[in-house]
C-alpha cells in the first residue's frame, strides 16, 4: 500500500473518498472478526442489539450469570468507543495527527493477544468465553467509534441494520415513479453514490465474514495474524509520522535549552 494513500486513510486530514475507503476496509475487518469470533465463543460481538435483547431474555428467565455476561459485553463495547474518543481528543490537543490511527493499531495489538492467548485458554470455558466476548466487543467499540468520528456518523462498519435500511430507502426512491415529472413537487431521486457506498459496505462485511469463518476453520487462532497485520497497515503511517514529529520536537527543545 503506498505510504501517501495509507496516510490519507487514517490521517488527520479527511476526504469523502478516504472515509469511504476506510469504511469498506473496516467493514471487512468487522465481518471477519464477527464470524471468526462466533466460531471461537459462539457469540456475535460486532453489534449490541442481540446482546441487549439477550440480556432482557436472560433477566426474565432468571439467568443472572448470563445477564451479567451480556452487561459486561455491552460495557466493553462502550468502553472501546470511549477509548477511541479519549485517544482522538488527546492526540488532537497535542497537535498530532494519529488520533484516528492509534485505535486501529491498538485493535491490531488486542487481536494478536486474542490469537496468542486463545489457543492456550480455549479449554477453560468459564474464564475464556466471557473474557473473549468482552475483548472482542471492546475492539468493535474502538473500530466503530473511529469510522463514526471520521465520517461524522454517516458510516458504520460493525453492524448492518442501518446499512440495509439505507439500501432499502435508496432502492425505494430509485423505483419511485415521478408521474408529474417533478412539476408540482420536487422530483424523488435516489442518491446513487450513497447507494453504492452502502452496497460496498454490506458486501465487504459479508466477504469479511466468509474470510473470517474460513480462516478460523482452517487456521484457528492463527487467522488473527493477517487481520492484525491489515489493521496495522491501515494505521501505522500516521503513528510513525507522529513519533518522528515528537522526537523532532524533543531534539529542538534540547537544542534551544
N, C-alpha and C positions, 0 to 999 in steps of 0.2 A: 504494500500500500504506500503510495507516495506520501512523503512527510507533510507537505502542504495540505494535502487532502485530509490526512489524519488530523492535522491541527485544526482544520475547519470543522470537522465533525464534532469535537468536544471542546474547542477553544472558547474563549470569552466572546469574540465577535461572532454573531449569529446571522445566518441567511435562511430563508424559507427552504431552499434546496438542501442545505446541510441538516436542517431539522427533519426533513423527510427521510433523507438517507440514514440518519441516526435512528429515527423511529423504526424503520424497516429492519435495521440491523438488530436493534434491541428486542423487537418483536420475535425475531428468530431465536434469540438467546432465551427469552422468556418461555417460548414454546418448548424449547429443548429442556430447560431446567424443570418446567412443569411436568412434562411427560416422563423424563428420567427420574425425577423425584417421586413421582407416583409409583413407579416400579420399585423404588427403594423403600418407601414407607407407606404406600397405599393411601396417599393423601395428596390432593392437588393444592398447591400453595401459592399460585400466582394471583388469585383473586379472593376477596374476602366474603363475597355473597354466600357461597356454600358453607364457609366456616361459621359465619354468623347464624345462618339457618340451622346448621348442625348443632350449634350451642343451644339454640332455643329448643330443638327436639330433645337433646340430652337433658336439659333442665326439666322439661315436662316428664321425662321418663325416670328422673331421679338419678341419672348417671353423673354424679358430681365430678368424678375424675375426668370424664370426657369434656364436661363443661369447662373445667379449669384448663385443660389442654387447648381447647378452642380459644379461650380468652388469652392464653399465652401466645398462640399464633397471631391473633388479632393485634395484641400489644406489640409483638415483634415487628409486624408489618408497619405499624405506626412509628415505632422506634427507628426503623430503617428510613422511612420518609423524613422523620425529624433529623436524623443524622445527615442526610443529604442537604437539608436546609441549613443546618449548622455549618457544614463544610463550605457550601456555596457562599454564604454570607461572611464567614471567617476569611476565606481566601480573597473575596472581593474587597473587604475592608483593609486588607494588607496590600492592595494594589496589584495583586497577582491575577493570573488568567486560567488557572486549572480547576476552578470550582466545580465545573461540570464533569471534569475528567477524574478527579480524585474518587468520587463514589464508585465509578466503574472499576477503577484499579482495586479499590477495597473489595468490591464484589468479586473480582477475579481471585483475590487472595483467599477470601472466605470460601469460594467454590473449590479451590485447591485443598483447603482444610477439610471440607466435606469429603472430597475424594480420597484424601490420605487417611483420614480417621474412619471413614465409612466402613471399609473392609475389616478394620480391627474391632469396631464396636457393633458390628452388624448382629452379632449373636445376643447382645444384651438389649432385648426389645424394650424393656421397661425404661431404660435410660436413653437408648439410641433414638427411638422413634420420636418422642416429644422434643428432644433437643434438635434433631434434624429438621423437623417441621418448623420449629421456631427459627432456626438458622436460614432455611430456605425462604421463609416469609420475610425475614429481615432483609435478605438480598433483594427480594422482589420489591419491597418498600423502597430501598435505595434506588433501584433502577427506575421504578415508575415515577418517583419524585424528580429524577433527573430530566426525563423527557417531558414531564408536566411543566417544569420550570422553563426549559429551553423553548418550548413551543407555546407558552402561555396557556396551558391546559387544552390545547387543540388536539394533541396526540396522546394516546395511551398505548401501552405495549404489553401489559401483563394480563389484561382481561379483554375479551372480545365482545361483550354485550353491547357496549356503546358503539363499537365499530360496526357490528352487524346492523344495529339500529340505523346508523348513519347511511350505510349502504342501502338499506330499505327505503329511507327517505329520499335519497337521490334517485333511486330507481323509480319511485313513485312519481317524482317530478319529471323524470325523463319520459315516463309513459303518459303523462297528463296531456290531454288534447285541448289546446287553446282554441276553442271553436270560434271565438270572435277575433282571433288574430292579435289579441292584446290591445284592441281598440278601446274597450271600456274599462278594463282593469290591467295592471301590469302583467306582462306575459310570464307564465310559470316556466322556468327553465332549470335544468339540472346543473349543478356545479360539477362539471366533468373532471376537473382537476382534483377536487376533494373525493369524488367517487373513485378515481384511480388510486389515490393515496390509501383510502380505506380498504380497497380490494388488495393492494400490495401488503398492507399490514396484516390482514387476515391470512393471506397466502403465506407470508413469512412465518407467522405463528404456527400455521399448520405444518409447513415444511420443517420448521424447527422441532415441532412435536414428534414428527416421524424420525428425524435425525436423532433426537434425544432418546427416544424409545429404542431405536435400533442400536445406538451406541451403548446404552446401558445393558441391553440384552446380550450383546456380543462381547463388550469390553468391561462391563461392570463399572466400578468407580473410576477406572482409568479414563472413561469417556468424559470426565470433567476437565481433563487437561486441555484438549483443544478448545473447549468453550472458554476456559480461563485465559488461554493464550489470545483468543479472539478479543475478549474484553480488554486485555492489556494493550493490544494493538490499537483499539479504539481510543484508549485514554492516555497512553504513555507519553505521547509527544508533548502535550501541554504541561504534563507533570515534569518532564525533563526540562522544558523551557523555563518553568518557574524555579526549578532547582538551580539552574545556571544563573537565573536572574537574582536569586537570593545570595548565591555565592559571590556574584559580581558586586552586589550592594555591600557585602561584608568586606571585600577587598578595598572598595572605595572608602568605607568607613575607617579601616585601618590606615589607609594612605593619608586621609585627612587628619587623623589623630597624630 
